[in-house]
């Protein structure tokens, strides 16, 4: 009897099966699930065996059929997880898809501890995951502010070029949910990647936004606030505190790469005639350098002196960044 002759004889009331049958035209796949719906597991196993002989041709169908069979067993949890683990070791299988399935499996079953450790051990380094997790939290856990902050912080670290997590971090900061210390750390790490002149030329909006927000944050913050934010406003532990000067020392290379030019008033004037974006970026950089590197950097002094020159126009907000 052919598969086409067999299919009409087997019926199922499962809505899931009907969706599967509409979505898949592969006769073997349809036959396998029809037999399962009729509880003919021996027949389904034979069909699945035939499917696996063609694994290299249709690996996704083989895996989907096997997973659905395991899901329908009375005690399927351990077998299904073992199947996931085995699938991770097969080169031809998309490991990102399997990890996503495993994480959702734990979430659906309320196994949040296991889901968290799977995220920490195997998923945390994947750049696509913070986006999905942010959407999940936004739909179901709006009040979990700390979780939102953690996800957006990780997202910015993985992809500092994306404006969405930065916007969300700034919103949370305005609401008092993100400390000045955390926001400073996030912005500094993002600028490690997106702060150079080359990046300004290629992606001016992203780089300008990062420099502006860091400059405004540092200009509005005093050292005491920065220290207290590290311990949630409690008694400071001086052995673990990080000062703004410490942040500068950890990024001393910025002085050579980001804060080297312009270092004279004449260079500031010449730059303003060529490209206003680079002048604005230089203003924010100088304001940042003024806080992270106490003392007199040529760039900072050049921008401060140029504010008195009639050849360069500075806004009130730009001037304010240098007054503290």
Buried (B, 14 or more C-beta within 10 A) or exposed (E): EEBEEBBEEBEBEBEEBEEBBEEBEBBBBBBBBBBBBBEBBEBBEBBBEEBBEEEEEBBEBBBBBBBBBBEBEEEBEEEBBEBBEEBEEEEEBEBEEBBBBBBEBBBEEEBEEBBEEBBEEBBEEBEEBBBBBBEBBEEEEEEEBEBBBBBBBBBBBBBBBBEEBBEBBBEBBEEEBBBBBBBBBBBBBBBBBBBBBEBBEEBBEBBBBBBBBBBBBBBEBEEEEBBBBBBEEEEEEEEEBBEBEEBBEEBEEBBEEBBEBBBBBEBBBEBBEEEEBBBBBBBBBBBBBBBBBEEEBBBBBBBBEBBEBEEBEBEEEBEBBBEE
